[in-house]
Amino acid sequence: MSIRLRLLFSFTGALIVTVLLFALTGYLITVAITGDVRSFSDFYKTHYKLNPLTEAEERIFLELKTLVKTDPGKLMNNELLADYDFQLRMVQAGLYLRKESKLLFISPSLHAPELGAALPNYEMGNNAIRNTFNVGNRFFSYAKYDFTFPDKERGSIFVLRERSPFAEMIRKLLPILIGVLLAVLLLTGVLLFRFITRSIIKPLNGLRHSAERIKEGDLQFEVKAQGNDEIGQLCMAFEDMRRRLTNSVQLQLQYEENRKELLSSISHDLRTPITTIKGYVEGIQDGVADTQEKMDKYLNTIHTKVVGLDRLVDELFLYSKLDLKKLPYSFETVEASRFLEDVIQDLQFDLELRGVHIAGEFPRREIQVLADREKLRRIVLNLIDNCVKYMDKPEKRIVVKLTEHADKATVEIRDNGPGIRPEQLPYIFEKFYRAESRESGKSGSGLGLAIARQLVEGHGGGIWAESEWGEGVSVFFTLKKCGGDES
């Protein structure tokens, strides 16, 4: 069953229950005011048929009517009248008998000085024998019958019942009140049903349409919340889910694009050395290397290309593990200055053979950082190797500088190479990216800086570069400090 039908049945049930309770309350009020406990239907039947007496009172009235038709002289018998009066008093009514304008009998319960004057006049045709009248603040209903005594004088007999003055008002107003209540409840129910269906069903239909669009793969829309209630919060949660799905799809597309780019770059970086190796092997097979000198040259070239391929595969394997967050870290407290000095000393002899001078600038006080020694060494080696690879000046210099801050330490590796153009600087840490100004016949996988960035981020730090065209490049990365005093 739909929510709309449930709401409709709920409002209908509430309307019916309210009307029944109102009718029951009206009946109880009527009984309390009038003392008429016989039935609610009799109460209204009596009024709308202009029969003001109850069934018991009507029965006694009919007996008296029959008596006056057959033998009106018996009405002069006081004992008989007293007996009828007793019967009427048992049903809370009374008897009134007059002859011409003279009172012959009146029930004690009906005693009122003005009652005789308020009673209707003699009417031989008996056209209106039931009605109501007021005597001051007292309200009476009656049934009368006009007749002629044996001595030809006119007589009238009345069976009267005193009622509350509120009874007539209730008889008249209660149906109107019930009708007005029905109309108000019906109108309220319709308005509430319309309001609730607009505030609940419409947003739910919107969410259903949104879900259908998502099912069809359309995420380029917005689910707008029209309030801060539960439905509005549901819409906001749905919109958040849609945004997350959109980001996930875009990220997946980006991963797919990166995968294609990775495959393309790997194919390119593998094809060049493989083609070179293939060419030199074919040269050896064809006898082109006909001297020992040529043979050594060819073999050295093949060896160099194989070593390059092996390094490329290692870097690809390392980068894939870093990218998948599957490379474990073993953090420990490292004295940064001493660690960097050790790295420089290990590299110094080899770099000097290649014409590169390397120096360190470290503070005198100890700076302890939290790092994985092996991976921190890989970061420094990758950055220094990148500097060496692109140097183009006769005097090649590299400076490794350590700076201390409040909660971190910054390592700067600066060279005096050709530098990087400003428009290329933001992309140098992307995988397989090689700035055109720094390529110029230089070989490399394009993964060195990307691996360095992944390792730095794995340490919880950041990495960036600054460069002036023609003046060299400075690469900075940060490490978290641990222990020691903050400065």
C-alpha positions as CSV (number, residue, x, y, z in Angstrom):
1,M,0.0,0.0,0.0
2,S,1.4,3.4,-0.9
3,I,2.1,6.1,1.6
4,R,-0.6,8.3,-0.1
5,L,-3.3,5.7,0.5
6,R,-2.1,5.2,4.1
7,L,-2.4,8.9,4.8
8,L,-5.8,9.0,3.1
9,F,-7.1,6.1,5.3
10,S,-5.6,7.6,8.4
11,F,-7.3,11.0,7.8
12,T,-10.6,9.2,7.0
13,G,-10.4,7.1,10.1
14,A,-9.6,10.2,12.3
15,L,-12.6,12.0,10.7
16,I,-15.0,9.1,11.5
17,V,-13.7,8.6,15.0
18,T,-14.0,12.4,15.7
19,V,-17.6,12.5,14.4
20,L,-18.6,9.5,16.5
21,L,-17.0,11.0,19.6
22,F,-18.8,14.3,18.9
23,A,-22.1,12.6,18.4
24,L,-21.7,10.6,21.6
25,T,-20.8,13.7,23.5
26,G,-23.8,15.5,22.1
27,Y,-26.1,12.6,23.1
28,L,-24.7,12.5,26.7
29,I,-25.1,16.3,27.0
30,T,-28.6,16.0,25.8
31,V,-29.4,13.3,28.3
32,A,-27.8,15.3,31.1
33,I,-29.8,18.4,30.2
34,T,-33.2,16.9,29.3
35,G,-33.2,13.7,31.4
36,D,-34.4,11.9,28.2
37,V,-32.6,8.5,28.4
38,R,-34.8,6.6,26.1
39,S,-32.9,7.1,22.8
40,F,-31.3,9.7,20.7
41,S,-33.4,8.8,17.8
42,D,-36.6,9.3,19.8
43,F,-35.4,12.7,20.9
44,Y,-35.1,13.9,17.3
45,K,-38.1,11.9,16.0
46,T,-40.2,13.6,18.6
47,H,-39.1,17.0,17.5
48,Y,-39.2,16.7,13.7
49,K,-42.7,15.0,13.8
50,L,-44.0,17.7,16.2
51,N,-44.7,15.0,18.7
52,P,-43.5,16.4,22.0
53,L,-44.4,13.4,24.1
54,T,-42.7,10.2,24.7
55,E,-44.2,6.8,23.8
56,A,-45.5,6.3,27.4
57,E,-47.0,9.8,27.6
58,E,-48.5,9.4,24.1
59,R,-50.2,6.2,25.2
60,I,-51.8,7.8,28.2
61,F,-52.9,10.8,26.0
62,L,-54.5,8.4,23.5
63,E,-56.4,6.7,26.3
64,L,-57.7,10.1,27.5
65,K,-58.6,11.0,24.0
66,T,-60.6,7.9,23.6
67,L,-62.3,8.5,26.9
68,V,-63.4,12.0,26.0
69,K,-64.7,10.8,22.7
70,T,-66.8,8.0,24.2
71,D,-67.8,9.3,27.6
72,P,-66.5,12.8,28.4
73,G,-68.6,12.9,31.6
74,K,-66.1,10.5,33.4
75,L,-63.6,13.4,33.4
76,M,-65.7,14.8,36.3
77,N,-64.5,11.9,38.4
78,N,-61.5,13.2,40.5
79,E,-60.4,9.7,41.4
80,L,-60.1,8.8,37.7
81,L,-58.2,12.0,37.0
82,A,-55.9,11.3,40.0
83,D,-55.1,7.9,38.6
84,Y,-54.2,9.3,35.2
85,D,-52.1,12.0,36.9
86,F,-50.2,9.3,38.8
87,Q,-49.5,7.5,35.6
88,L,-48.3,10.7,34.0
89,R,-46.1,11.6,37.0
90,M,-44.4,8.2,36.7
91,V,-43.2,9.3,33.2
92,Q,-42.4,12.9,34.4
93,A,-45.5,14.4,32.8
94,G,-48.7,16.1,34.1
95,L,-52.4,16.5,33.4
96,Y,-54.4,19.7,32.8
97,L,-58.2,19.8,32.4
98,R,-60.4,22.9,31.8
99,K,-64.0,23.5,31.2
100,E,-64.6,26.7,29.2
101,S,-62.1,29.0,31.0
102,K,-62.5,27.2,34.3
103,L,-59.7,24.9,35.7
104,L,-61.1,21.5,36.7
105,F,-57.8,19.6,37.4
106,I,-54.1,20.3,37.3
107,S,-51.2,18.1,38.3
108,P,-49.3,19.4,41.3
109,S,-46.0,19.3,39.4
110,L,-47.4,21.7,36.8
111,H,-48.5,24.3,39.2
112,A,-47.8,27.7,37.7
113,P,-50.0,30.8,38.0
114,E,-49.6,31.8,34.3
115,L,-50.0,28.3,32.9
116,G,-53.8,28.7,32.1
117,A,-53.2,31.9,30.2
118,A,-50.4,30.4,28.1
119,L,-52.4,27.4,27.0
120,P,-53.9,27.5,23.5
121,N,-57.6,28.4,23.1
122,Y,-60.3,26.0,22.3
123,E,-60.3,24.6,18.7
124,M,-63.2,22.4,17.8
125,G,-61.4,21.0,14.7
126,N,-58.4,19.9,16.7
127,N,-56.0,20.8,13.8
128,A,-53.0,21.6,16.0
129,I,-53.0,19.2,19.0
130,R,-49.2,19.1,19.7
131,N,-46.8,21.9,20.2
132,T,-44.6,23.7,22.7
133,F,-44.9,27.0,24.6
134,N,-43.1,29.1,27.3
135,V,-44.3,30.3,30.6
136,G,-41.8,32.8,31.8
137,N,-38.5,30.8,32.0
138,R,-40.3,27.5,31.9
139,F,-40.6,25.4,28.7
140,F,-43.5,23.0,28.1
141,S,-44.4,20.5,25.4
142,Y,-48.0,19.3,25.2
143,A,-50.6,17.3,23.4
144,K,-54.2,18.5,23.7
145,Y,-57.7,17.5,22.7
146,D,-60.7,19.8,22.6
147,F,-64.2,18.3,23.2
148,T,-67.7,19.1,24.5
149,F,-69.0,18.0,27.9
150,P,-72.5,16.4,28.2
151,D,-73.8,19.8,29.2
152,K,-72.6,21.3,25.9
153,E,-69.9,23.3,27.5
154,R,-66.5,23.2,25.8
155,G,-63.6,21.4,27.4
156,S,-59.9,20.8,26.8
157,I,-57.6,18.1,28.2
158,F,-53.8,18.6,28.1
159,V,-51.0,16.2,28.7
160,L,-47.9,18.4,29.4
161,R,-44.3,17.7,30.0
162,E,-42.0,20.4,31.4
163,R,-38.7,20.4,29.6
164,S,-35.4,22.2,29.9
165,P,-35.3,25.4,27.8
166,F,-32.0,24.1,26.5
167,A,-33.6,21.0,25.0
168,E,-35.1,22.9,22.1
169,M,-32.0,24.8,21.5
170,I,-30.0,21.5,21.4
171,R,-32.6,20.0,19.1
172,K,-32.1,22.8,16.7
173,L,-28.3,23.5,17.0
174,L,-26.9,20.0,17.4
175,P,-27.6,18.9,13.8
176,I,-26.2,22.2,12.6
177,L,-23.1,21.8,14.8
178,I,-22.6,18.2,13.6
179,G,-22.9,19.4,10.0
180,V,-20.5,22.3,10.6
181,L,-18.1,19.9,12.3
182,L,-18.2,17.5,9.4
183,A,-17.5,20.3,7.0
184,V,-14.6,21.7,9.1
185,L,-13.1,18.3,9.6
186,L,-13.5,17.4,6.0
187,L,-11.9,20.6,4.9
188,T,-9.1,20.3,7.5
189,G,-8.5,16.7,6.4
190,V,-8.3,17.7,2.8
191,L,-5.9,20.6,3.5
192,L,-3.8,18.5,5.8
193,F,-3.7,15.6,3.3
194,R,-2.7,18.0,0.6
195,F,-0.1,19.7,2.7
196,I,1.4,16.4,3.9
197,T,1.4,14.8,0.5
198,R,3.1,17.9,-0.9
199,S,5.7,18.0,1.9
200,I,6.3,14.2,1.9
201,I,5.1,12.6,-1.3
202,K,6.5,15.2,-3.6
203,P,10.1,15.0,-2.2
204,L,9.9,11.2,-2.1
205,N,8.9,11.2,-5.8
206,G,11.8,13.5,-6.5
207,L,14.1,11.1,-4.7
208,R,12.6,8.2,-6.7
209,H,13.2,10.1,-10.0
210,S,16.8,10.9,-8.8
211,A,17.4,7.2,-8.0
212,E,16.2,6.2,-11.4
213,R,18.6,8.8,-13.0
214,I,21.4,7.4,-11.0
215,K,20.5,3.9,-12.0
216,E,20.7,5.0,-15.6
217,G,24.1,6.5,-15.0
218,D,23.1,10.1,-14.9
219,L,24.8,11.9,-12.0
220,Q,24.8,15.4,-13.4
221,F,22.0,16.9,-11.4
222,E,21.3,18.2,-7.9
223,V,18.9,17.0,-5.2
224,K,17.6,20.1,-3.5
225,A,16.4,19.9,0.1
226,Q,13.2,21.9,0.7
227,G,13.5,22.0,4.5
228,N,15.4,20.9,7.5
229,D,13.0,18.1,8.6
230,E,13.5,14.4,8.2
231,I,12.7,14.5,4.5
232,G,15.0,17.5,4.0
233,Q,17.8,15.6,5.8
234,L,17.1,12.6,3.6
235,C,17.4,14.7,0.6
236,M,20.7,16.2,1.8
237,A,22.0,12.7,2.6
238,F,20.9,11.6,-0.9
239,E,22.7,14.6,-2.5
240,D,25.8,13.8,-0.5
241,M,25.7,10.3,-1.8
242,R,25.2,11.6,-5.3
243,R,28.3,13.9,-5.0
244,R,30.3,11.0,-3.6
245,L,29.2,8.8,-6.4
246,T,30.1,11.5,-8.9
247,N,33.5,12.0,-7.3
248,S,34.0,8.2,-7.3
249,V,33.1,7.9,-11.0
250,Q,35.4,10.9,-11.8
251,L,38.1,9.4,-9.8
252,Q,37.6,6.0,-11.5
253,L,37.8,7.8,-14.9
254,Q,40.9,9.5,-13.8
255,Y,42.4,6.2,-12.6
256,E,41.5,4.8,-16.0
257,E,43.1,7.7,-17.7
258,N,46.2,7.4,-15.5
259,R,46.3,3.7,-16.3
260,K,46.2,4.4,-20.0
261,E,48.9,7.1,-19.6
262,L,51.0,4.7,-17.4
263,L,50.8,1.9,-20.1
264,S,51.6,4.4,-22.8
265,S,54.6,5.8,-20.9
266,I,55.8,2.3,-19.9
267,S,55.5,1.2,-23.5
268,H,57.5,4.3,-24.6
269,D,60.2,3.9,-21.9
270,L,60.6,0.2,-22.6
271,R,60.5,0.4,-26.4
272,T,63.5,2.7,-26.7
273,P,66.1,0.7,-24.8
274,I,64.7,-2.6,-26.2
275,T,65.0,-1.2,-29.7
276,T,68.6,-0.2,-28.9
277,I,69.4,-3.6,-27.4
278,K,67.8,-5.3,-30.4
279,G,69.8,-3.2,-32.9
280,Y,73.1,-3.9,-31.1
281,V,72.4,-7.7,-30.8
282,E,71.5,-7.8,-34.5
283,G,74.8,-5.9,-35.3
284,I,76.7,-8.5,-33.4
285,Q,74.8,-11.4,-35.1
286,D,75.4,-9.8,-38.6
287,G,79.2,-9.4,-37.9
288,V,79.1,-5.6,-37.7
289,A,81.2,-5.7,-34.5
290,D,84.2,-7.2,-36.3
291,T,86.8,-5.9,-33.9
292,Q,87.2,-6.4,-30.2
293,E,86.8,-2.7,-29.6
294,K,83.4,-2.6,-31.4
295,M,82.3,-5.8,-29.6
296,D,83.1,-4.2,-26.2
297,K,81.3,-1.1,-27.2
298,Y,78.2,-3.0,-28.3
299,L,78.2,-5.1,-25.1
300,N,78.7,-2.1,-22.8
301,T,75.8,-0.3,-24.5
302,I,73.6,-3.4,-24.1
303,H,74.6,-3.7,-20.5
304,T,73.9,-0.1,-19.8
305,K,70.4,-0.4,-21.4
306,V,69.7,-3.6,-19.5
307,V,70.7,-1.9,-16.2
308,G,68.4,1.0,-17.1
309,L,65.5,-1.4,-17.9
310,D,66.1,-3.2,-14.6
311,R,66.0,0.2,-12.7
312,L,62.8,1.2,-14.6
313,V,61.1,-2.1,-13.6
314,D,62.2,-1.6,-10.0
315,E,60.9,2.0,-9.9
316,L,57.6,0.9,-11.5
317,F,57.2,-1.9,-8.9
318,L,58.0,0.5,-6.1
319,Y,55.6,3.2,-7.4
320,S,52.8,0.7,-7.8
321,K,53.2,-0.4,-4.2
322,L,53.3,3.2,-3.1
323,D,50.2,4.0,-5.2
324,L,48.3,1.1,-3.7
325,K,49.4,2.0,-0.2
326,K,50.9,-1.5,0.2
327,L,54.5,-0.4,1.1
328,P,55.0,-0.8,4.9
329,Y,56.9,1.9,6.8
330,S,59.2,1.4,9.8
331,F,59.4,4.7,11.6
332,E,62.0,5.6,14.1
333,T,63.7,8.6,15.6
334,V,66.4,9.9,13.2
335,E,68.9,12.7,13.8
336,A,68.4,14.6,10.6
337,S,71.7,16.4,10.3
338,R,73.8,13.3,10.9
339,F,71.7,11.2,8.5
340,L,72.0,13.8,5.7
341,E,75.8,14.1,6.2
342,D,76.1,10.3,5.9
343,V,74.2,10.3,2.7
344,I,76.4,13.1,1.3
345,Q,79.6,11.3,2.2
346,D,78.4,8.1,0.5
347,L,77.7,10.1,-2.7
348,Q,80.5,12.5,-2.6
349,F,83.3,10.4,-4.3
350,D,81.0,9.2,-7.2
351,L,79.7,12.7,-7.8
352,E,83.1,14.3,-7.9
353,L,84.1,11.8,-10.5
354,R,81.2,13.2,-12.6
355,G,82.2,16.7,-11.9
356,V,79.6,17.5,-9.4
357,H,80.4,19.3,-6.1
358,I,77.9,18.5,-3.2
359,A,77.8,20.2,0.2
360,G,75.6,20.4,3.2
361,E,74.3,23.2,5.4
362,F,73.1,22.0,8.8
363,P,72.4,23.6,12.1
364,R,74.7,22.8,15.0
365,R,72.0,21.5,17.3
366,E,70.5,18.1,16.8
367,I,67.2,17.9,15.0
368,Q,65.3,14.7,15.6
369,V,62.7,13.6,13.1
370,L,60.3,10.6,12.7
371,A,61.3,8.7,9.6
372,D,61.9,5.4,7.9
373,R,65.6,5.5,7.2
374,E,65.5,3.4,4.1
375,K,62.8,5.4,2.5
376,L,64.2,8.7,3.6
377,R,67.4,7.8,1.9
378,R,65.5,6.9,-1.3
379,I,63.9,10.4,-1.2
380,V,67.2,12.2,-1.0
381,L,68.9,10.0,-3.6
382,N,66.0,10.5,-6.1
383,L,66.1,14.2,-5.7
384,I,69.9,14.4,-6.0
385,D,69.9,12.1,-9.0
386,N,67.3,14.3,-10.6
387,C,69.6,17.3,-10.1
388,V,72.6,15.6,-11.5
389,K,70.8,14.3,-14.5
390,Y,69.9,17.8,-15.9
391,M,73.0,19.8,-15.0
392,D,74.4,21.8,-17.9
393,K,76.9,24.2,-16.4
394,P,80.7,23.7,-16.3
395,E,80.7,24.0,-12.5
396,K,78.0,21.8,-11.1
397,R,76.9,22.4,-7.6
398,I,74.4,20.7,-5.3
399,V,73.6,22.0,-1.8
400,V,71.6,20.0,0.8
401,K,70.2,22.3,3.5
402,L,68.3,21.5,6.7
403,T,66.1,24.1,8.5
404,E,64.3,23.7,11.8
405,H,60.7,24.9,12.5
406,A,58.4,24.6,15.5
407,D,57.0,21.2,14.8
408,K,58.8,20.1,11.6
409,A,62.1,20.2,9.8
410,T,62.5,21.2,6.1
411,V,65.1,19.7,3.8
412,E,66.1,21.7,0.7
413,I,68.1,20.2,-2.2
414,R,69.3,23.0,-4.5
415,D,71.2,22.8,-7.8
416,N,72.6,25.3,-10.3
417,G,71.1,23.6,-13.4
418,P,68.9,25.1,-16.1
419,G,65.9,25.5,-13.9
420,I,62.3,24.8,-14.8
421,R,59.8,27.1,-16.5
422,P,57.0,28.5,-14.2
423,E,54.2,26.8,-16.2
424,Q,55.9,23.4,-15.9
425,L,56.7,23.6,-12.2
426,P,53.3,22.4,-10.8
427,Y,53.6,19.1,-12.8
428,I,57.1,17.9,-12.1
429,F,56.0,15.5,-9.3
430,E,53.5,13.7,-11.6
431,K,54.5,10.3,-12.8
432,F,56.3,10.1,-16.2
433,Y,56.4,13.9,-16.4
434,R,59.6,15.3,-17.8
435,A,59.8,19.1,-18.5
436,E,60.8,19.7,-22.1
437,S,63.6,22.1,-21.0
438,R,65.2,19.4,-18.9
439,E,64.8,16.6,-21.4
440,S,67.2,17.5,-24.2
441,G,68.6,14.1,-24.7
442,K,68.5,13.1,-21.1
443,S,67.2,9.7,-20.2
444,G,65.1,8.7,-17.3
445,S,61.9,7.0,-16.2
446,G,60.0,10.1,-15.1
447,L,59.2,8.3,-11.8
448,G,61.9,9.7,-9.5
449,L,60.1,12.8,-8.3
450,A,56.8,11.0,-8.3
451,I,58.2,8.3,-6.0
452,A,59.8,11.0,-3.8
453,R,56.5,12.7,-3.4
454,Q,54.7,9.4,-2.5
455,L,57.4,8.6,0.1
456,V,57.3,12.2,1.6
457,E,53.5,12.0,1.9
458,G,53.9,8.6,3.5
459,H,56.0,10.3,6.2
460,G,53.2,12.9,6.7
461,G,55.1,15.7,5.1
462,G,54.8,17.9,2.0
463,I,57.0,18.4,-1.0
464,W,57.3,21.3,-3.5
465,A,59.8,23.0,-5.8
466,E,60.9,26.6,-6.5
467,S,62.8,27.6,-9.6
468,E,64.0,30.6,-11.6
469,W,64.6,29.9,-15.2
470,G,68.3,29.6,-15.9
471,E,69.2,29.7,-12.2
472,G,68.6,26.2,-11.0
473,V,65.9,24.4,-8.9
474,S,65.3,24.1,-5.2
475,V,63.2,21.1,-4.0
476,F,61.9,21.2,-0.5
477,F,60.3,18.5,1.7
478,T,59.2,18.4,5.3
479,L,59.5,15.9,8.1
480,K,57.8,15.7,11.4
481,K,59.9,16.5,14.4
482,C,60.0,14.4,17.5
483,G,61.7,15.1,20.9
484,G,64.0,18.0,21.6
485,D,63.0,21.6,22.2
486,E,60.9,23.5,19.8
487,S,62.3,26.7,18.4
